[in-house]
Amino acid sequence: MTKLAEIQEAILHLGTEEKERLRIWLDGTALDLEEDSPELEAELLKAVQGPHSPLVKDDLEAIARKALRDHGARRSA
């Protein structure tokens, strides 16, 4: 396996936050929140236009119950 293939494989397994940090590093510049810039505007628009859904108590409780079940299942395994 080539170094590039190894790197590509590793990137596929990064979490969302790590991928974003990698993107910033590869871009060579982080966003300066004190300065208006096309990059900052693009990131803000991406965040605002992204998928959003209202928080509904029943949905949050269902998620919490599932997380507790999953956690309990892992502890007993």
DAZI-V605544 format. One record per backbone hydrogen bond with DSSP energy under -0.5 kcal/mol. CO is the residue of the C=O (numbers start at 1). NH is the residue of the N-H. Records with the same first field share a line. If there is no record, write none. Layout:
# DAZI-V605544
CO->NH + NH
This chain:
# DAZI-V605544
2->6
3->7
4->8
5->9
6->10
7->11
8->12
9->13
10->13
11->14
15->19
16->20
17->21
18->22
19->23
20->24
21->25
22->26
23->27
24->28 + 29
25->28
31->33
32->35
37->41
38->42
39->43
40->44
41->45
42->46
43->47
44->48
45->49
46->50
54->56
56->60
57->61
58->62
59->63
60->64
61->65
62->66
63->67
64->68
65->69
66->70
67->71
68->72
69->73
70->74
71->75
72->76
73->77
